[in-house]
Amino acid sequence: MIICEAEASRRPESADLYFIELKGRDLISAVEQLTQTIKYFQTERYKITGKVFARAVVSRVVNPKSIEVDSRVIALRKLMKKLGGDFAYGSVQFERDRI
């Protein structure tokens, strides 16, 4: 999903990008897929200059405390921070960003 505001619409390369992954219960799989997709779009060909956000929606989060210390989640959070955004997840109905 690409979000263009009035100012950013004149410069589409600076639009905010939201990568959204829908999964069953496997949040770690969603994290891995989001990470790989975002890294793919970081190549010189795409030149992302806006903020990048990663979102995962799962049917149920199994033991969220263990997920938070997983190295793949930590790596994705660091990548999102570097790109000016963040990573968040929720189950079934996820309401975080009001776009």
Backbone as a printed PyTorch tensor [residue, N CA C, xyz], in Angstrom:
tensor([[[  0.8510,  -1.1520,   0.0000],
         [  0.0000,   0.0000,   0.0000],
         [  0.9080,   1.2290,   0.0000]],

        [[  0.6430,   2.1710,  -0.8460],
         [  1.4130,   3.4110,  -0.9090],
         [  0.4980,   4.5560,  -0.4960]],

        [[  0.9730,   5.3630,   0.4480],
         [  0.1930,   6.4910,   0.9340],
         [  0.8360,   7.7760,   0.4310]],

        [[  0.1010,   8.5150,  -0.3680],
         [  0.5850,   9.7900,  -0.8890],
         [ -0.2310,  10.9160,  -0.2830]],

        [[  0.4290,  11.8320,   0.3770],
         [ -0.2440,  13.0330,   0.8550],
         [ -0.0870,  14.1070,  -0.2070]],

        [[ -0.7610,  15.2210,  -0.0320],
         [ -0.7360,  16.2860,  -1.0420],
         [  0.6800,  16.6670,  -1.4330]],

        [[  1.5510,  16.8980,  -0.4460],
         [  2.9270,  17.2910,  -0.7550],
         [  3.7000,  16.1420,  -1.3780]],

        [[  3.5240,  14.9560,  -0.8420],
         [  4.2870,  13.8080,  -1.3210],
         [  3.8360,  13.3620,  -2.7040]],

        [[  2.5870,  13.6450,  -3.0740],
         [  2.0960,  13.1710,  -4.3600],
         [  2.8600,  13.7890,  -5.5300]],

        [[  3.4700,  14.9170,  -5.3120],
         [  4.2940,  15.5210,  -6.3580],
         [  5.6480,  14.8190,  -6.4590]],

        [[  6.0060,  14.0760,  -5.4290],
         [  7.2570,  13.3240,  -5.3950],
         [  6.9260,  11.8820,  -4.9940]],

        [[  6.4260,  11.0510,  -5.9280],
         [  5.9510,   9.7160,  -5.5610],
         [  7.0090,   8.8520,  -4.8810]],

        [[  8.2820,   9.1160,  -5.1320],
         [  9.3210,   8.3020,  -4.4910],
         [  9.4220,   8.5660,  -2.9940]],

        [[  8.7980,   9.6270,  -2.4940],
         [  8.8680,   9.9210,  -1.0640],
         [  7.5850,   9.5250,  -0.3270]],

        [[  6.6900,   8.8110,  -0.9990],
         [  5.4450,   8.3720,  -0.3700],
         [  5.7310,   7.3180,   0.6980]],

        [[  4.8830,   7.2730,   1.7150],
         [  5.0030,   6.2410,   2.7450],
         [  4.5430,   4.9070,   2.1760]],

        [[  5.2730,   3.8560,   2.5280],
         [  4.9430,   2.5140,   2.0490],
         [  4.5550,   1.6220,   3.2210]],

        [[  3.4660,   0.8980,   3.0730],
         [  3.0250,  -0.0730,   4.0660],
         [  3.0640,  -1.4550,   3.4290]],

        [[  3.8430,  -2.3480,   4.0090],
         [  3.8750,  -3.7340,   3.5750],
         [  3.0270,  -4.5130,   4.5690]],

        [[  1.9990,  -5.1970,   4.0670],
         [  1.0410,  -5.8720,   4.9330],
         [  1.0200,  -7.3580,   4.5930]],

        [[  1.1640,  -8.1810,   5.6080],
         [  1.1550,  -9.6290,   5.4250],
         [  0.0080, -10.2190,   6.2370]],

        [[ -0.8140, -11.0260,   5.5840],
         [ -1.9200, -11.7160,   6.2440],
         [ -1.5330, -13.1830,   6.4080]],

        [[ -1.5690, -13.6610,   7.6380],
         [ -1.1800, -15.0510,   7.9250],
         [ -2.1860, -15.6940,   8.8500]],

        [[ -2.1060, -17.0060,   8.9530],
         [ -2.9260, -17.7440,   9.9100],
         [ -2.4030, -17.5180,  11.3120]],

        [[ -1.5760, -18.4310,  11.7960],
         [ -1.0080, -18.3050,  13.1400],
         [  0.5010, -18.0800,  13.1230]],

        [[  1.1090, -18.1790,  11.9750],
         [  2.5680, -18.1770,  11.8830],
         [  3.1220, -16.7670,  11.7170]],

        [[  3.2490, -16.0700,  12.8300],
         [  3.7460, -14.6900,  12.7980],
         [  5.1990, -14.6310,  12.3290]],

        [[  5.9950, -15.5920,  12.7330],
         [  7.4160, -15.5960,  12.3330],
         [  7.5390, -15.7260,  10.8130]],

        [[  6.6980, -16.5310,  10.2130],
         [  6.7000, -16.6440,   8.7530],
         [  6.3380, -15.3030,   8.1150]],

        [[  5.3850, -14.5980,   8.7030],
         [  5.0190, -13.2690,   8.2060],
         [  6.1980, -12.3050,   8.3370]],

        [[  6.9050, -12.3700,   9.4580],
         [  8.0680, -11.5090,   9.6820],
         [  9.1330, -11.7860,   8.6260]],

        [[  9.4040, -13.0520,   8.3590],
         [ 10.4080, -13.4080,   7.3550],
         [ 10.0010, -12.9140,   5.9690]],

        [[  8.7300, -13.0920,   5.6350],
         [  8.2550, -12.6650,   4.3230],
         [  8.2990, -11.1420,   4.1880]],

        [[  7.8890, -10.4250,   5.2180],
         [  7.9620,  -8.9620,   5.1960],
         [  9.4050,  -8.4930,   5.0240]],

        [[ 10.3120,  -9.0920,   5.7780],
         [ 11.7300,  -8.7120,   5.7040],
         [ 12.2680,  -8.8970,   4.2950]],

        [[ 12.0220, -10.0530,   3.6950],
         [ 12.5320, -10.3220,   2.3530],
         [ 11.9150,  -9.3920,   1.3100]],

        [[ 10.6300,  -9.1180,   1.4360],
         [  9.9630,  -8.2400,   0.4760],
         [ 10.4950,  -6.8140,   0.5720]],

        [[ 10.6630,  -6.3300,   1.7850],
         [ 11.1680,  -4.9640,   1.9760],
         [ 12.6030,  -4.8530,   1.4760]],

        [[ 13.4190,  -5.8540,   1.7490],
         [ 14.7980,  -5.8340,   1.2460],
         [ 14.8250,  -5.8430,  -0.2800]],

        [[ 13.9160,  -6.5680,  -0.8850],
         [ 13.8280,  -6.5900,  -2.3470],
         [ 13.5270,  -5.1880,  -2.8870]],

        [[ 12.5890,  -4.5030,  -2.2620],
         [ 12.2070,  -3.1700,  -2.7260],
         [ 13.2300,  -2.0990,  -2.3610]],

        [[ 14.1990,  -2.4370,  -1.5300],
         [ 15.2500,  -1.4790,  -1.1770],
         [ 16.3220,  -1.3610,  -2.2450]],

        [[ 16.2750,  -2.1870,  -3.2450],
         [ 17.3160,  -2.1660,  -4.2660],
         [ 17.3520,  -0.8060,  -4.9530]],

        [[ 18.4260,  -0.5280,  -5.6150],
         [ 18.5960,   0.7410,  -6.3200],
         [ 17.4720,   1.0060,  -7.3150]],

        [[ 16.9190,  -0.0210,  -7.8590],
         [ 15.8750,   0.1330,  -8.8680],
         [ 14.6600,   0.8800,  -8.3270]],

        [[ 14.3440,   0.6920,  -7.0370],
         [ 13.1400,   1.2900,  -6.4770],
         [ 13.3890,   2.5740,  -5.6990]],

        [[ 14.5620,   2.7570,  -5.1640],
         [ 14.9430,   3.9910,  -4.4770],
         [ 13.8710,   4.4960,  -3.5010]],

        [[ 13.6030,   3.7330,  -2.4770],
         [ 12.6260,   4.1170,  -1.4660],
         [ 13.2070,   5.2470,  -0.6250]],

        [[ 12.5120,   6.3770,  -0.5770],
         [ 12.9780,   7.4900,   0.2420],
         [ 11.9500,   7.9020,   1.2890]],

        [[ 10.7300,   7.4070,   1.1870],
         [  9.7060,   7.7010,   2.1860],
         [  9.8340,   6.7520,   3.3710]],

        [[  8.9230,   6.8690,   4.3090],
         [  8.9030,   5.9840,   5.4690],
         [  8.3280,   4.6340,   5.0570]],

        [[  8.8390,   3.5800,   5.7070],
         [  8.3880,   2.2310,   5.4000],
         [  7.8530,   1.5890,   6.6820]],

        [[  6.6820,   0.9870,   6.5740],
         [  6.0400,   0.3350,   7.7150],
         [  5.7450,  -1.1130,   7.3620]],

        [[  5.8560,  -1.9960,   8.3380],
         [  5.5400,  -3.4130,   8.1510],
         [  4.3990,  -3.7800,   9.0980]],

        [[  3.3970,  -4.4470,   8.5680],
         [  2.2410,  -4.8560,   9.3640],
         [  1.9380,  -6.3250,   9.0990]],

        [[  1.6080,  -7.0570,  10.1510],
         [  1.2060,  -8.4510,  10.0220],
         [ -0.1180,  -8.6340,  10.7510]],

        [[ -1.0300,  -9.2980,  10.0940],
         [ -2.3220,  -9.6180,  10.7030],
         [ -2.4330, -11.1390,  10.7200]],

        [[ -2.6020, -11.6900,  11.9080],
         [ -2.6850, -13.1390,  12.0710],
         [ -4.0030, -13.5060,  12.7430]],

        [[ -4.3890, -14.7680,  12.5880],
         [ -5.6420, -15.1850,  13.2110],
         [ -5.4960, -15.2910,  14.7260]],

        [[ -4.2900, -15.6180,  15.1660],
         [ -4.0300, -15.6920,  16.6020],
         [ -2.5240, -15.6120,  16.8330]],

        [[ -2.1210, -14.8170,  17.7960],
         [ -0.7050, -14.6990,  18.1410],
         [ -0.4230, -15.6920,  19.2650]],

        [[  0.4700, -16.6300,  18.9960],
         [  0.8280, -17.6250,  19.9820],
         [  2.0130, -17.1090,  20.7910]],

        [[  1.8510, -16.9570,  22.0900],
         [  2.8860, -16.5200,  23.0240],
         [  3.6540, -15.2920,  22.5230]],

        [[  3.0210, -14.1310,  22.5320],
         [  3.6460, -12.9120,  22.0050],
         [  4.9520, -12.5310,  22.7000]],

        [[  5.1360, -12.9000,  23.9630],
         [  6.3890, -12.5460,  24.6500],
         [  7.5800, -13.2350,  24.0060]],

        [[  7.4350, -14.4900,  23.6130],
         [  8.5520, -15.1950,  22.9750],
         [  8.8260, -14.6460,  21.5850]],

        [[  7.7950, -14.1530,  20.9280],
         [  7.9610, -13.5900,  19.5920],
         [  8.7860, -12.3080,  19.6550]],

        [[  8.5660, -11.5080,  20.6760],
         [  9.2590, -10.2220,  20.7950],
         [ 10.7740, -10.3680,  20.9280]],

        [[ 11.2680, -11.4850,  21.4340],
         [ 12.7100, -11.6700,  21.5990],
         [ 13.3210, -12.5040,  20.4660]],

        [[ 12.5150, -12.8800,  19.4980],
         [ 13.0090, -13.6500,  18.3630],
         [ 13.9330, -12.7610,  17.5260]],

        [[ 15.0450, -13.2900,  17.1040],
         [ 16.0480, -12.5090,  16.3670],
         [ 15.4960, -11.9560,  15.0550]],

        [[ 14.5720, -12.6740,  14.4190],
         [ 13.9950, -12.2010,  13.1550],
         [ 13.0830, -10.9890,  13.3790]],

        [[ 12.3600, -10.9860,  14.4840],
         [ 11.5020,  -9.8400,  14.8170],
         [ 12.3770,  -8.6390,  15.1630]],

        [[ 13.4130,  -8.8720,  15.9340],
         [ 14.3320,  -7.7980,  16.3090],
         [ 14.9890,  -7.2000,  15.0670]],

        [[ 15.4120,  -8.0610,  14.1360],
         [ 16.0430,  -7.5840,  12.8990],
         [ 15.0640,  -6.7590,  12.0640]],

        [[ 13.7940,  -7.2010,  11.9870],
         [ 12.8040,  -6.4370,  11.2250],
         [ 12.5350,  -5.0950,  11.8930]],

        [[ 12.4570,  -5.0630,  13.1990],
         [ 12.2380,  -3.7950,  13.9130],
         [ 13.4030,  -2.8260,  13.6470]],

        [[ 14.6360,  -3.3290,  13.6360],
         [ 15.7990,  -2.4800,  13.3530],
         [ 15.7440,  -1.9400,  11.9250]],

        [[ 15.3590,  -2.7990,  10.9930],
         [ 15.2460,  -2.3740,   9.5950],
         [ 14.1860,  -1.2880,   9.4530]],

        [[ 13.0450,  -1.4770,  10.1090],
         [ 11.9750,  -0.4820,  10.0260],
         [ 12.4050,   0.8440,  10.6510]],

        [[ 13.1320,   0.7840,  11.7480],
         [ 13.6140,   2.0110,  12.3930],
         [ 14.5540,   2.7600,  11.4450]],

        [[ 15.4030,   2.0140,  10.7760],
         [ 16.3410,   2.6030,   9.8160],
         [ 15.5890,   3.2900,   8.6650]],

        [[ 14.4250,   2.7470,   8.3100],
         [ 13.6340,   3.2860,   7.2030],
         [ 12.5780,   4.2810,   7.6660]],

        [[ 12.6240,   4.6620,   8.9470],
         [ 11.7310,   5.6980,   9.4610],
         [ 10.3540,   5.2280,   9.8830]],

        [[ 10.1060,   3.9400,   9.8320],
         [  8.7990,   3.4040,  10.1920],
         [  8.8870,   2.4570,  11.3720]],

        [[  7.9730,   1.4950,  11.3980],
         [  7.9820,   0.5120,  12.4720],
         [  7.2890,  -0.7660,  12.0220]],

        [[  7.3600,  -1.7780,  12.8930],
         [  6.6850,  -3.0550,  12.6630],
         [  5.6550,  -3.2520,  13.7570]],

        [[  4.4620,  -3.6580,  13.3600],
         [  3.4110,  -3.9480,  14.3390],
         [  2.6020,  -5.1300,  13.8320]],

        [[  1.9910,  -5.8290,  14.7630],
         [  1.1480,  -6.9580,  14.3900],
         [ -0.0690,  -7.0020,  15.2920]],

        [[ -1.0720,  -7.6900,  14.8160],
         [ -2.2920,  -7.8520,  15.5810],
         [ -3.0240,  -9.0870,  15.1050]],

        [[ -4.0710,  -9.4370,  15.8220],
         [ -4.8130, -10.6280,  15.4360],
         [ -6.2390, -10.2760,  15.0580]],

        [[ -6.7370, -10.9970,  14.0900],
         [ -8.0760, -10.9140,  13.5320],
         [ -8.4160,  -9.4970,  13.0640]],

        [[ -8.6920,  -8.5790,  13.9680],
         [ -9.0040,  -7.2080,  13.5750],
         [ -7.9030,  -6.3110,  14.1190]],

        [[ -7.1050,  -5.7890,  13.2170],
         [ -5.9370,  -5.0130,  13.6090],
         [ -6.1880,  -3.5600,  13.2520]],

        [[ -6.3050,  -2.7370,  14.2610],
         [ -6.5200,  -1.3120,  14.0360],
         [ -5.3870,  -0.5300,  14.6840]],

        [[ -4.5130,  -0.0160,  13.8600],
         [ -3.4090,   0.7670,  14.3850],
         [ -3.2770,   2.0820,  13.6320]],

        [[ -3.1930,   1.9790,  12.3260],
         [ -2.9680,   3.1460,  11.4850],
         [ -4.3050,   3.6340,  10.9340]],

        [[ -4.5540,   4.8820,  11.0920],
         [ -5.7720,   5.4730,  10.5210],
         [ -5.3660,   6.2000,   9.2510]],

        [[ -5.5660,   5.5430,   8.1300],
         [ -5.1330,   6.0890,   6.8540],
         [ -6.3430,   6.5870,   6.0800]]])
